[in-house]
Structure formats: C-alpha cells, structure tokens
Amino acid sequence: MLKDAQELQPQLVAWRRDIHMHPELGFEEKRTAALVAETLEKQGYRVRSGVGRTGVVGELGQGTPVVAIRADMDALPIDEANPVPYASTHRGIMHACGHDAHVAMALGAAMLLSRTRWPGTVRFLFQPSEEVGDAEGISGAPRMLEDGAMQGVDFVIAQHVDVDTAVGNIRVEAGPASGGVDSFFGKVIGKGAHGARPQESVDPFCLAAQIILALNTIVSRRLNPFDPGVVSLGSVHGGHTQNVIPSEIDLTGTLRYTEPRVQSQIHAEIERAFQVARALGGDYTLRFERGSLPMMNDAMAVQLMREVAGDVLGPGHVLALEKDLGAEDFAVFLAAAPGAMFLLGARRAGDERLAHNPRFDIDESALPYGTAMLAEITMRYLNKPR
C-alpha cells in the first residue's frame, strides 16, 4: 500500500492543511465532520453523521469480519505561533496534537481501501472530542459507543503521530500503552479571620499545606514501587486579599494508573490525605471525576502491526514504545474489541516540536506511511484465514 499512499501525498497534505487552518474544539467539529462525510460519500461509503454528537461513521463492504479504524478530529484551545501559510485561522484554537493529520491519513486509507476487494466490512470512526469531556465529563469515544459505533466490530485500530520519533518508524507494544485518568476536586474548609488575628481562624492554607504534603507522598510511600501511578495537583485557589484569612481553598488535580486496583488505592489515599483537614479542626469536600481507561494494546493486534510495518516500512523500523501515563480515550474502543494503537514517527528533523504547544507541527512526509499502515493492517486482518 505504500506506493499507492505516496501517490496520494498531495491530497493528504491538502486535507491536513485545510483541517489545520480550520480547527474546531471538542464536540464543535461541524466543518471537519462535513468534510469527512462528503469525502467518504464520494468514495462509496455508507455515512452516518452526528454519531457521538459530532462524529462520523463511514462503512464499506458487507458481513464479517468488521474492522474499525478510528481517527480523532478535535483541536486544542491554544493560540498558534507557527508562521506558516496553513496556520490556524481561528484565534485561540489550533491542532497542536496532530488530529488534523489523523483525519487526513484515515481519509487516505479509506480511499485506498475503496479501490480494493476484500471480505467483510471496514468501518471508519471519525471521533469528536478526544481531548476533553462534555458537561458530564464524558469524551467523544464513550459518546460514539452510546450511538452504536462499535456494534459488531471484531478488530479496531488507530494511530497517533509522534513528534519524538523520526519519520519512517513506528512504536508499538502489547499491554498498557497509556494511563487511565481521573480528576479530583477538593475543597478545604476552615474558618476565616483577619490576617492580624490568626488565632481566631482555622487557617485553610495551613490545612491545605498538610494535605498537599500528604498527596505528594501517595506514590512514593503508599503505592507498591512496581505499580505505575501519578498524583499531580493542577490548581490551588483561595483568598481574595492580602490581609484576610479565607474560610475555604479549592484544590484540583489528576491521577493516573494502569491497573484498576491501583486506581482504587489512589482514590482511597487521596481521601485519606484530605482527612488531615478534620484532624486539624477543619473539614473538606472531595469528589472524583472518572476519565479514560488505560489503553491496553492486544498482543495479536500488535504482532500484526509489527509484521505489516516490517513489510511497509522495512526491517528495523518498529521501535520500542516509550511508555508514559498520558491519557487516550481510544482505550474505550479497545475495551469493546481487541486492537491496538501505534505511534507514527513525524518528527521534524532539526526542528523538533512539542505536542500541546503553540509551535507544534509535523513532518508531512509521514502522512503516506500512516495511510499505508492503516490500509495494509486492515487488509491483512480481513484476508487472514479463519
């Protein structure tokens, strides 16, 4: 598929740059979804729009097996700082994580697959809002599942551009490939007073200081050293002026894990940390918002990806996955069917960029590689003996 994908390079770049210039935040991807739907329909796909609010499902073929290919569409609330002709035209919004490239490569794979014969069904899942949740804290993948996007799927794949890896390489491994993520929202309750009479207060800053110390010892002193986990504070808000001790302080943060039992333990330890407030004469409220599950790559899927990459990219171009506890809601699809996500090398050599950064960008020569990988993995799964 690589030769055919390379011939699509001008179209892949055009799609990617068009989407890059017109970024849309989570659950607002109306223009992007319209572009996707129109392109799929021209290629003969049966298209359903409004899936998971603003998602698009395109399907081709009949019967089983059913392979799903997912591409996320949303941008980030970041003001782009790249002086390029395809820079974002929407102030304060940019594609700083490569979802524009994901959409372009999935459309390219859809085009390649529409030209080929194979048994079964191919289903493309163009997903909204991978980066954020809605008012209920639910992101695009669960919303698409609610609308039946994964019904009957036997195998599901995805990719993510990786600006730390050179073009022409992928990274993939079986097992946990990203962390599960939850958020916590705590309120430390004390008693306010004049700053000159602290003895009349139950100072919430003192309470919060002890809670913060306790939170920062959860991973180092409460978890098994062999269990991955993270607890990080993201915001501390309290007080209005320099000479008044407030009555309350808000603390928010994130936790990451790969095992459900570790998730439960971290929840309990965060609760224990906030109980320090009561021991010192104050009080607290605490709630958790559950986010994405850990992303678990299926061993069979990873083996297939490695075999395809060896043929498409050449020997030695499948690299070890440098795991971290970043979140990815593709995990929701993997909980519904076996599959995997690989990282696609897209580093701009000599001009490295960071994800979720105003200067994020990719080397567009990576686009045919990702397109060919998606199409070839799908073909081989559909055609394998059963």
C-alpha positions in Angstrom: 0.0 0.0 0.0 2.9 2.4 0.5 3.4 3.2 -3.2 -0.3 4.0 -3.6 -0.2 6.1 -0.4 2.8 8.1 -1.7 0.8 8.9 -4.8 -1.8 10.4 -2.5 0.7 12.7 -0.8 -0.6 16.0 -2.4 -4.2 15.1 -1.4 -3.1 14.1 2.1 -1.3 17.3 2.6 -4.2 19.3 1.2 -6.6 17.6 3.6 -4.3 18.0 6.6 -3.6 21.7 5.9 -7.3 22.5 5.3 -8.3 21.0 8.6 -5.3 22.6 10.3 -6.4 26.0 9.1 -9.9 25.5 10.4 -9.5 23.8 13.8 -12.5 23.1 16.0 -12.8 22.2 19.7 -14.3 19.1 21.1 -18.0 18.5 20.1 -17.8 21.5 17.8 -16.2 19.7 14.8 -19.0 20.5 12.4 -16.9 21.8 9.5 -14.4 18.9 9.9 -17.3 16.4 10.1 -18.9 17.8 6.9 -15.6 17.5 5.1 -15.2 13.9 6.2 -18.7 12.9 5.4 -18.6 14.4 1.9 -15.2 12.7 1.2 -16.4 9.3 2.3 -19.6 9.5 0.4 -17.7 10.3 -2.8 -15.7 7.1 -2.2 -18.8 5.0 -1.9 -19.0 4.7 1.9 -22.3 4.5 3.7 -22.1 7.5 6.0 -23.8 8.3 9.3 -23.2 11.7 10.8 -24.0 13.1 14.3 -22.6 10.0 15.9 -21.5 10.8 19.5 -22.8 14.3 18.8 -20.4 15.5 16.0 -18.7 12.2 15.0 -18.9 10.5 11.6 -19.1 6.8 10.8 -18.3 5.6 7.3 -18.8 1.9 6.3 -17.9 -0.1 3.2 -18.5 -3.8 2.5 -20.8 -6.4 4.0 -20.7 -9.0 6.6 -17.9 -10.2 8.9 -15.3 -9.6 10.0 -15.7 -6.0 10.8 -12.6 -3.8 11.2 -12.9 -0.3 12.7 -10.3 2.5 12.1 -10.5 5.4 14.4 -9.3 9.0 13.8 -9.9 11.8 16.3 -10.9 15.3 14.9 -10.7 17.9 17.7 -8.2 20.7 18.2 -6.9 22.4 21.4 -7.6 25.8 23.0 -4.1 27.1 22.1 -3.1 30.2 20.0 -0.8 29.0 17.2 2.6 30.6 16.9 3.8 29.0 13.6 4.5 31.5 10.8 3.3 29.0 8.1 0.7 29.6 5.3 -1.5 26.9 6.8 -1.6 28.3 10.3 -4.9 28.3 12.2 -7.3 31.0 11.1 -9.2 30.7 14.4 -7.6 32.7 17.2 -7.0 30.7 20.3 -7.6 27.3 18.7 -5.1 25.1 16.9 -4.3 21.5 16.0 -1.5 21.1 18.5 -1.7 17.3 18.8 -1.9 16.1 15.2 -5.5 15.2 15.0 -5.6 17.0 11.6 -3.1 14.5 10.3 -5.0 11.6 11.8 -8.1 12.7 9.9 -6.2 13.1 6.6 -4.5 9.7 6.9 -7.7 8.0 7.7 -9.4 9.6 4.7 -6.4 8.4 2.6 -6.8 4.9 3.9 -10.5 5.0 3.2 -9.6 5.9 -0.4 -7.1 3.1 -0.8 -9.5 0.5 0.7 -12.3 1.7 -1.6 -10.1 0.7 -4.6 -9.5 -2.9 -3.4 -11.5 -6.1 -2.9 -11.6 -7.8 0.5 -14.1 -9.9 2.5 -16.1 -8.3 5.4 -16.7 -4.7 6.4 -14.5 -1.7 7.0 -15.8 0.9 9.4 -14.1 4.3 9.9 -14.8 6.1 13.2 -14.1 9.8 12.9 -14.3 10.7 16.6 -15.1 14.1 18.2 -13.6 15.4 21.5 -10.7 13.2 22.4 -9.1 15.9 24.4 -11.9 17.0 26.7 -15.2 15.8 28.1 -18.6 17.4 27.9 -20.6 18.9 30.8 -20.8 15.4 32.3 -17.0 14.8 31.9 -17.6 12.3 29.1 -15.3 12.4 26.0 -16.1 11.5 22.4 -15.2 7.8 22.4 -17.9 6.8 25.0 -20.4 9.1 23.3 -19.8 7.2 20.0 -20.2 3.9 21.8 -23.5 5.1 23.1 -24.6 5.6 19.5 -23.6 2.1 18.4 -20.4 3.0 16.7 -18.7 -0.3 17.9 -21.6 -2.6 17.4 -20.4 -5.8 15.7 -16.7 -4.7 15.5 -14.2 -7.6 15.6 -11.0 -5.5 15.5 -10.2 -1.8 16.0 -7.0 0.1 15.2 -5.7 3.7 15.4 -2.5 5.6 15.2 -1.1 8.8 16.8 1.6 11.0 15.3 4.8 11.1 17.5 7.0 14.1 17.2 9.7 12.4 19.2 10.2 9.7 16.6 11.8 10.0 13.2 9.7 9.7 10.0 9.6 6.1 8.7 9.3 4.5 12.1 6.5 3.3 14.4 6.4 2.5 18.1 4.0 -0.2 19.4 4.0 -2.7 22.3 1.4 -5.1 23.8 -0.2 -4.3 27.1 -0.7 -0.9 28.8 0.2 1.8 26.3 -1.3 4.8 28.2 -2.6 5.6 31.6 -6.1 5.6 32.9 -7.0 9.1 34.1 -9.3 10.5 36.8 -9.6 14.0 38.2 -10.2 15.1 41.8 -11.9 18.3 43.1 -11.4 19.1 46.7 -12.5 22.0 49.0 -10.5 22.6 52.2 -12.8 24.2 54.7 -11.5 26.2 57.6 -12.6 29.4 59.5 -11.8 32.8 58.1 -10.4 35.7 60.2 -8.5 38.9 59.9 -4.9 38.3 59.0 -3.7 40.2 62.1 -5.6 37.7 64.4 -4.8 34.2 63.1 -5.6 32.7 66.4 -9.3 33.3 65.6 -9.1 31.3 62.4 -8.8 27.7 61.3 -6.4 28.6 58.5 -7.3 26.7 55.4 -3.8 27.4 54.0 -2.2 25.5 56.9 -4.7 22.7 56.3 -4.0 22.7 52.6 -0.3 22.6 53.1 -0.5 19.4 55.1 -2.9 17.9 52.5 -0.5 18.8 49.7 2.4 17.1 51.5 0.2 14.0 52.0 -0.9 14.0 48.4 2.7 14.1 47.2 3.7 11.1 49.3 1.0 8.8 47.9 3.0 7.4 45.0 6.4 7.4 46.9 5.2 5.9 50.2 1.8 4.3 49.7 1.9 2.5 46.3 4.0 -0.5 45.5 7.1 0.7 43.7 6.3 -1.7 40.8 2.8 -0.2 40.3 2.7 2.8 37.9 0.8 5.7 39.3 0.8 9.5 39.3 -0.9 12.1 41.6 -0.5 15.7 40.5 -2.0 18.9 41.7 -3.2 21.2 39.0 -4.7 24.2 40.8 -4.9 25.9 44.2 -7.4 28.7 44.6 -8.3 30.6 47.7 -8.4 34.0 49.2 -9.2 37.5 47.8 -6.8 39.9 49.5 -3.6 40.0 51.4 -4.8 40.6 55.0 -7.8 38.3 55.2 -7.5 34.6 56.0 -10.2 32.9 53.8 -12.5 30.2 55.0 -12.0 27.9 52.0 -9.5 26.8 49.5 -10.0 24.7 46.4 -7.5 22.1 45.3 -7.8 20.2 42.0 -5.6 17.6 40.4 -5.2 14.5 38.3 -4.4 10.8 39.0 -3.0 8.2 36.5 -2.8 4.4 36.7 -2.7 1.3 34.6 -4.4 -1.2 37.0 -7.9 -0.9 38.4 -6.7 -1.9 41.9 -4.2 0.9 41.8 -6.9 3.3 40.8 -9.0 2.3 43.8 -6.0 2.6 46.1 -5.1 6.1 44.8 -8.7 7.2 45.4 -8.6 5.9 48.9 -5.3 7.6 49.6 -6.4 10.9 48.3 -9.5 10.7 50.6 -7.1 9.9 53.5 -4.9 12.9 52.6 -7.9 15.3 52.8 -9.0 13.8 56.1 -6.0 15.6 57.6 -8.2 18.7 57.5 -10.5 17.2 60.1 -7.7 16.1 62.3 -6.6 19.8 62.5 -10.0 21.2 63.2 -11.3 21.9 59.7 -13.3 20.0 57.1 -13.3 19.1 53.4 -15.4 18.0 50.5 -14.0 15.8 47.8 -15.3 14.4 44.5 -13.8 12.3 41.8 -14.5 12.5 38.0 -13.6 9.3 36.3 -12.0 9.7 32.9 -10.4 7.5 30.3 -9.5 3.9 30.9 -5.9 2.6 30.5 -5.3 1.8 26.8 -4.5 -1.9 26.6 -3.0 -3.0 23.2 -3.9 -6.5 22.3 -0.9 -8.8 21.7 -2.3 -10.3 18.5 -3.0 -6.8 17.1 0.5 -5.7 18.0 2.0 -8.7 16.3 0.1 -7.9 13.1 1.2 -4.3 13.2 4.8 -5.3 13.6 4.6 -7.7 10.6 2.9 -5.0 8.4 5.5 -2.4 9.5 8.3 -4.7 8.6 7.0 -5.0 5.1 5.7 -1.5 4.6 8.5 0.4 6.4 11.3 -2.1 6.2 13.2 -4.1 8.9 14.3 -2.2 11.9 11.7 0.4 11.8 9.5 -0.9 14.6 10.8 0.7 17.8 10.1 0.1 21.5 7.3 2.1 22.9 8.4 4.7 25.5 5.5 4.4 27.8 4.1 7.2 29.9 0.8 7.8 31.7 -0.7 10.2 29.3 -4.4 9.6 28.6 -6.0 8.4 25.4 -9.7 7.7 25.1 -9.1 5.2 22.3 -8.9 2.9 25.4 -12.8 2.9 25.4 -12.8 1.3 21.9 -10.2 -1.2 23.0 -12.4 -2.2 25.9 -15.1 -3.1 23.4 -13.0 -5.0 20.8 -9.4 -6.3 20.5 -7.0 -4.0 18.7 -4.1 -1.6 19.2 -2.8 1.9 18.6 0.7 2.5 17.2 2.7 5.8 17.3 3.8 7.1 13.9 7.1 8.9 13.6 6.5 12.5 12.5 9.5 14.4 13.9 10.7 17.5 12.0 14.4 16.7 11.9 16.5 19.6 13.3 13.3 21.5 14.2 11.7 19.4 17.0 8.3 20.5 18.3 6.3 19.6 21.4 2.8 18.3 21.5 0.2 20.7 23.1 2.5 23.6 22.3 1.8 26.8 20.2 4.7 25.7 17.8 3.6 22.1 17.3 3.9 20.8 13.8 4.8 17.6 12.0 6.9 16.5 9.0 4.2 15.9 6.4 6.3 13.3 4.7 5.0 11.0 7.4 1.5 11.1 6.0 1.8 8.3 3.4 3.4 6.0 6.0 0.5 6.3 8.3 -2.0 6.0 5.5 -0.4 2.8 4.1 -0.1 1.3 7.6 -3.8 1.7 8.3 -4.9 0.3 5.0 -2.5 -2.6 5.0 -3.2 -3.7 8.6 -6.9 -3.6 7.7 -6.4 -5.7 4.5 -4.3 -8.3 6.2 -6.8 -8.8 9.1 -9.7 -9.1 6.7 -7.9 -11.6 4.4 -6.3 -13.8 7.1 -7.5 -17.4 7.1 -10.3 -18.2 9.6 
